[in-house]
Amino acid sequence: MFFQSLAQRIFFFLIAALLLVTTGKDWYDFYTCDAVGQCLSDAGVLQLYTKFAMSFLLTALAFLATNRAFSPRDAKFLRIAFVFSLLADFCFSKLKILVPDAATMSTVLGIVFFMAFQTVLIYRHSRKSDSDSQFPKVYWLLAVVTLAAVILFATGVVGLTVATVLAYAAFVISSTVVGILAPRNGYYPVPNASLIRWGMVAFFFGDVLVGLSMLSGEDHSTVQAVSAVANNFIWWVYVPAQLMLIRGAVESEK
């Protein structure tokens, strides 16, 4: 079983149930709205609640499952990362409900929190031992990219959302590369390294779907349809990615 204790299994099945509810409602809305952007947005309020509930349960599961972590220090970094992930999903879902007129700001804040999430994961996955506190060199590249994005926004070349997305792209690509390569250094047990590797790959493709879902076009257009379909598959990639990252911190069975 992916997770061992009864409490962990309950969390796992609650997440699965919410994912099914979310998926059913997403496709029902797609069928009834026929790729009309405003209609899909208005009909998707329930999903904002279910998606945040899944994010909360995933974060709780990260704290619960890592009580059996192979390394307490690795577990600490994972827990910190998931707090940022929860804050990001709060911005993408609950904040949009609480402050509907600040959709752009909630999106930007959500992306910024996911940048923090990826920053912590880069540090976590680049460790070579429990005592390793080396500063990841890729942080310098991310600092330059972030500064470039700020300059592009400040000079009016791109808008705030585009600048933030461009910066985040560098973070998620760097984090994916680190997640694929770094666990080979021997610090992570082989099963854990494999879970982390595939978890980061899945997370990357989840973010590709997020990018596609942010496309906007005329009602009933191909672009709008692609956006809606991509949106309906995000959590089918995002949830397994998060679960693999969590399980990657847990001590393997003997």
C-alpha positions in Angstrom: 0.0 0.0 0.0 1.3 3.5 -0.9 0.6 4.7 2.6 0.7 2.4 5.6 -1.3 3.7 8.6 -5.1 3.8 8.8 -5.1 7.6 9.1 -2.9 8.0 6.0 -5.2 5.6 4.0 -8.3 7.7 5.1 -6.6 10.9 3.9 -5.7 9.1 0.6 -9.2 7.9 -0.1 -10.7 11.3 0.8 -8.4 12.9 -1.7 -9.4 10.3 -4.3 -13.1 11.0 -3.6 -12.6 14.8 -3.9 -10.7 14.2 -7.2 -13.6 12.2 -8.6 -16.1 14.9 -7.6 -13.9 17.6 -9.1 -13.4 15.8 -12.3 -17.1 15.0 -12.7 -18.1 18.6 -12.1 -15.3 19.9 -14.5 -16.5 17.7 -17.4 -20.2 18.4 -16.6 -19.4 22.1 -16.8 -17.5 21.6 -20.1 -20.5 19.8 -21.6 -23.0 22.4 -20.5 -20.9 25.5 -21.2 -19.4 24.3 -24.5 -16.0 26.1 -24.0 -17.5 29.4 -23.1 -14.9 31.1 -20.8 -17.2 33.1 -18.5 -19.7 30.2 -18.2 -17.0 27.8 -17.1 -15.7 30.3 -14.6 -19.1 31.0 -13.2 -19.9 27.3 -13.0 -16.6 26.2 -11.4 -17.1 27.6 -7.9 -17.6 24.1 -6.4 -14.2 23.0 -7.8 -12.5 25.9 -6.0 -13.6 24.4 -2.7 -12.8 20.8 -3.6 -9.4 21.7 -5.0 -8.4 23.6 -1.9 -9.7 20.7 0.2 -7.5 18.3 -1.7 -4.5 20.7 -1.2 -5.2 20.9 2.5 -5.5 17.1 2.8 -2.2 16.6 0.8 -0.4 19.0 3.2 -1.8 17.2 6.2 -0.7 13.9 4.7 2.8 15.3 4.1 3.0 16.1 7.8 1.5 12.8 8.9 3.4 10.5 6.5 6.8 12.0 7.3 6.6 10.9 10.9 8.2 7.8 9.4 10.7 9.8 7.2 14.1 8.2 6.4 15.6 11.6 7.4 14.0 14.1 9.8 15.9 16.9 8.0 14.5 15.9 4.6 11.0 15.7 6.2 11.4 19.2 7.5 12.1 20.6 4.0 9.2 18.7 2.6 6.8 20.0 5.2 8.0 23.6 4.6 7.5 23.1 0.8 3.9 21.8 1.3 3.0 24.8 3.5 3.9 27.0 0.5 2.0 24.7 -1.8 -1.1 25.1 0.4 -0.7 28.9 0.5 -0.5 28.9 -3.4 -3.6 26.8 -3.7 -5.4 29.1 -1.2 -4.6 32.0 -3.5 -5.8 30.1 -6.6 -9.0 29.0 -5.0 -10.2 30.5 -1.7 -8.8 34.0 -2.4 -10.6 34.1 -5.7 -13.9 33.5 -3.8 -13.1 35.9 -1.0 -11.8 38.7 -3.3 -13.4 38.1 -6.7 -12.3 41.4 -8.0 -8.6 40.7 -7.4 -8.3 37.7 -9.8 -5.0 38.8 -11.2 -3.4 39.5 -7.9 -4.6 36.1 -6.5 -3.0 34.4 -9.5 0.3 36.3 -9.1 0.4 35.5 -5.4 -0.3 31.9 -6.1 2.5 31.6 -8.6 4.9 33.4 -6.2 4.1 30.9 -3.4 4.8 28.1 -5.9 8.1 29.7 -6.7 8.8 29.4 -3.0 7.7 25.8 -3.1 10.1 25.0 -5.9 12.9 26.9 -4.2 12.6 24.7 -1.1 12.4 21.6 -3.2 15.6 22.6 -5.1 17.3 22.9 -1.7 15.8 19.6 -0.5 16.7 17.6 -3.6 20.2 18.9 -3.9 21.3 17.6 -0.5 24.1 15.0 -0.5 23.9 14.3 3.2 21.9 15.2 6.3 24.6 17.7 7.2 24.9 19.3 3.7 24.1 23.0 3.8 25.6 24.0 0.5 24.0 26.9 -1.3 22.6 25.5 -4.6 24.3 27.3 -7.5 21.1 27.3 -9.6 19.8 29.9 -7.2 22.1 32.5 -8.8 20.5 31.7 -12.2 17.0 32.0 -10.7 17.9 35.3 -9.1 19.0 36.7 -12.5 15.8 35.4 -14.2 13.6 36.9 -11.5 15.4 40.3 -11.8 15.0 40.2 -15.6 11.2 39.5 -15.2 11.0 42.4 -12.7 12.7 44.7 -15.2 10.4 43.5 -18.1 7.4 44.4 -16.0 8.8 47.7 -14.6 9.6 48.9 -18.1 6.1 47.9 -19.4 7.4 45.2 -21.9 5.1 42.6 -20.3 2.3 42.6 -17.8 2.5 41.4 -14.2 1.0 38.0 -14.8 3.2 37.3 -17.8 6.4 38.4 -16.0 5.5 36.2 -13.0 4.8 33.2 -15.3 8.1 33.7 -17.1 10.0 33.7 -13.8 8.2 30.7 -12.5 9.0 28.8 -15.7 12.7 29.0 -14.8 11.9 27.8 -11.2 9.9 24.8 -12.2 12.3 23.8 -15.0 15.3 24.1 -12.7 13.5 22.2 -9.9 12.6 19.4 -12.3 16.2 19.0 -13.5 17.5 19.0 -9.9 14.8 16.6 -8.9 15.7 14.2 -11.7 19.5 14.4 -11.3 20.2 15.1 -7.6 18.7 12.0 -6.0 21.3 10.0 -7.9 24.0 11.3 -5.4 23.3 8.4 -3.0 21.6 10.4 -0.2 18.1 9.2 -1.0 17.4 5.4 -0.9 16.8 4.1 -4.4 13.0 3.7 -4.1 12.7 7.3 -2.7 14.9 8.7 -5.4 12.7 7.1 -8.0 9.5 8.5 -6.5 11.0 12.0 -6.2 12.2 11.8 -9.8 8.8 10.8 -11.2 7.0 13.2 -8.9 9.0 16.2 -10.3 8.4 15.0 -13.8 4.6 14.8 -13.2 4.6 18.2 -11.5 6.3 19.7 -14.5 3.7 18.3 -16.9 1.0 19.5 -14.4 2.4 23.0 -14.8 2.4 22.7 -18.6 -1.3 21.9 -18.3 -1.7 25.0 -16.0 -0.1 27.1 -18.6 -2.4 25.8 -21.3 -5.4 26.3 -19.0 -4.4 30.0 -18.8 -4.9 30.5 -22.5 -7.9 32.6 -23.5 -9.7 32.8 -26.8 -13.1 33.6 -28.2 -16.0 31.5 -27.0 -16.3 28.1 -28.7 -12.8 28.6 -30.3 -10.2 25.8 -30.4 -8.0 27.8 -28.0 -10.8 28.1 -25.5 -11.5 24.4 -25.8 -7.8 23.5 -25.3 -7.8 25.7 -22.2 -10.8 24.0 -20.7 -9.6 20.5 -21.4 -6.2 21.2 -20.0 -7.8 22.6 -16.9 -9.8 19.4 -16.4 -6.6 17.2 -16.4 -4.4 19.3 -14.1 -5.3 17.7 -10.8 -5.0 14.2 -12.3 -1.3 15.0 -12.7 -0.9 17.3 -9.7 -2.3 14.9 -7.1 0.0 11.9 -8.1 2.9 14.3 -8.3 2.4 15.5 -4.7 1.8 12.0 -3.4 5.0 10.8 -5.0 6.9 13.7 -3.4 5.4 12.8 0.0 6.1 9.1 -0.3 9.7 9.9 -1.4 10.4 11.2 2.1 9.1 8.1 3.9 11.4 5.3 5.0 11.0 2.4 2.7 9.7 -0.9 4.0 12.3 -3.5 4.8 
